[in-house]
């Protein structure tokens, strides 16, 4: 299971390992996941358990700790 911190209403910071974080922003009609971490665990399952709207994934840049989990999406 992922640990997460509520930053403000509808914004969560999701911790993977070793200081790697992803951000989930939930809107009324669409959610945005920023970065996917290393992909060691199933972030997609976590996101889909916690939101009910469609969502998109955005990568902030191409380092492995930001795009490694893209294959799950």
matplotlib code that plots the C-alpha trace (Angstrom):
import matplotlib.pyplot as plt

x = [0.0, 1.1, 1.5, 0.0, -0.3, -3.2, -1.7, -5.0, -8.6, -8.3, -4.5, -2.4, 1.3, 1.8, 5.1, 6.8, 10.3, 13.4, 11.9, 10.1, 6.7, 3.8, 0.9, -2.8, -5.1, -8.8, -11.2, -15.0, -14.8, -11.1, -8.2, -4.5, -1.6, 1.7, 4.6, 4.4, 7.5, 9.7, 6.8, 7.8, 4.1, 0.8, 0.1, -2.7, -4.7, -4.1, -5.3, -8.4, -9.4, -9.3, -10.9, -14.1, -13.5, -11.4, -7.8, -4.7, -1.0, 1.5, 5.2, 7.2, 10.4, 12.0, 14.0, 13.3, 11.9, 9.2, 8.3, 9.2, 5.6, 4.2, 3.9, 1.1, -1.0]
y = [0.0, 3.5, 6.2, 9.5, 13.0, 15.4, 18.6, 20.4, 19.6, 17.1, 17.2, 14.3, 13.5, 9.8, 8.3, 5.4, 4.7, 6.6, 10.1, 9.4, 11.1, 11.4, 13.9, 13.2, 16.1, 15.4, 17.6, 17.3, 15.7, 14.7, 13.8, 14.2, 12.0, 13.8, 11.3, 7.5, 6.8, 3.8, 1.5, -0.9, -1.2, -0.9, 2.8, 2.4, 0.2, 2.7, 5.6, 3.8, 2.8, 6.4, 8.3, 7.8, 10.1, 9.6, 10.6, 11.4, 10.9, 13.7, 13.2, 16.2, 15.0, 11.8, 10.5, 6.9, 7.9, 9.9, 7.7, 4.2, 3.3, 4.5, 0.9, 0.3, 2.9]
z = [0.0, -0.7, 1.9, 1.0, 2.5, 1.9, 0.6, 0.4, -0.7, -3.6, -3.8, -2.4, -2.4, -2.8, -1.5, -3.2, -1.9, -1.2, -1.4, -4.7, -4.8, -7.2, -7.0, -7.5, -8.2, -8.2, -10.1, -10.5, -13.9, -14.4, -12.2, -13.0, -11.8, -12.0, -12.4, -11.8, -9.7, -10.3, -10.9, -8.1, -6.9, -8.6, -8.6, -11.1, -8.7, -5.9, -8.1, -9.3, -5.8, -4.7, -7.6, -9.5, -12.5, -15.6, -15.2, -17.2, -16.4, -16.8, -16.5, -15.2, -16.9, -18.1, -15.1, -14.2, -10.8, -12.6, -15.5, -14.4, -13.6, -16.9, -18.2, -15.7, -17.4]

ax = plt.figure().add_subplot(projection="3d")
ax.plot(x, y, z, "-o")
ax.set_aspect("equal")
plt.show()
